[in-house]
Amino acid sequence: MWFLGEAIWAGYTLILNVEIPYPSVADVFWLGGYVPFFVALYLYVKTFGSALSRKTLAIFSTITVVSAILVSAALIAPTTQAETDLVTMVVDLTYPVLDLVLLSVSILGLLVFVKGNLKIMGPD
């Protein structure tokens, strides 16, 4: 999906001579690329999630909520005050929100290995 987004953007800039194609069809593919990435990270965390303690999950959830509030507070005012159309405003907010979602799930995936709670499973 991200490759298609890059290819379309390159087509806009190199073939059609559109200087800054934003938002464009390329953004649909770039935003769509977050879905399989998130699903893969979610399935990974779900598989190894039993290694995470409730305390770790509580701390992680608190940090994620605080981060989401800070990012939202930093982005909402400048984005809504800019004199752009609704589509541009939504795309402007969607990228950082989806990045934060991926970052959160990625960090959760890394926390699985922090305390070494996973046991090596082999043949009996």
N, C-alpha and C positions, 0 to 999 in steps of 0.2 A: 504494500500500500504506500509506504513512504517512497519507494522507488518510483511508483507511478506519479506521486505528487511532485517529486523532483523533475521527472521527465516532462510533465505538463508545464511546470514553471519554466523549465528551460525552453520549451516550445514557445511560451508566451514571450520570453525575453529575447531569444535568439532568432526565432522565425517571424513572430508577429511584431517584434520591436516594441513591446509594451514594457515600459521602464520598471514599474513596480506593480505587478499584478496582485493586488490585495484588496479584498478577499477575492479568490478565484476558485475555479474548479479544482486546482491543485490543493487548496485547503480542505476540500472534502476528502481527498485521499489521505492527506496528512492527518486529519482528525480521525479518519476511519482506521488508520494504522494503530491508534491507541488501543482499540478494542482487542485484537489478538494478543497484543503485548500484555495488556492487563489480565486477560484470561489465562495466559501462560503463567504469569507471576502468581495469580490467585491459586491456580491448581498446584503450583509448587509449594506455596505456603500451606495450603490445605493438606497436602501430603505429609509434610513434616511439622505441622502445627501442634501436634501433641507434645513436642519437645519444649514448647513455650509455657512458662508458668503463668498463673493468673496475675501475679505481681508485674511481670514483664509486660503482659498484655495491657494492664491498667496504665502503667507508665507510658507505654507506646501510644495508647489511645489518647491520653492527656496531651502528649506532645503533638500528636497529629491534629487534634482539635484546636489547640493554641496556634499551630502553624497555619491552619486553614483560616482562622479568624484574622491573623496578622496579614496574610496574603490578600484576603478579601478586602480588609480595611485599606490596604495600600493600593489596591487596584480599582475598587469600585468608584471612588470619587474622581480620579483622573479620567477614567473611561467614560463615565456618564456625563462629565462636564465637556468632553470633546464633542465638537459639532460634527458627528458622523451619523450615518444611518444605522438602523437597528442591527442589520446583518454584520456590519463591521464591529459594532460594539459587542455582539455575542461572540464573534470569533476572537476578538481581543481578550475577552475574559475566559474563553474556553481553553485556550492553550495553557496558561499557567495553572488553571484548576486541574486539568488532566495531567500535567507534569507533576503536580503535588500528589495526586492520587497514585501515579506510578512510583514516585519517590517513596511514599508511605508504604506501599506494598513491598517495594524492594528492600527497604530497611527492615521490615518485618521478616522478610526472607533471610536477611543477614543475621538477625537476632537468633534464629534457629541454631546457628553454629557458635554463638558467642560463649555459652557456658558448656558446650560439648555434651549436651544431654542426649544426643543421638547415639544409639548403640550400633555397633557394627553387626549386621545380621549376615550370617553365612549358613552354609549347609550344616545341619546337625551332625 
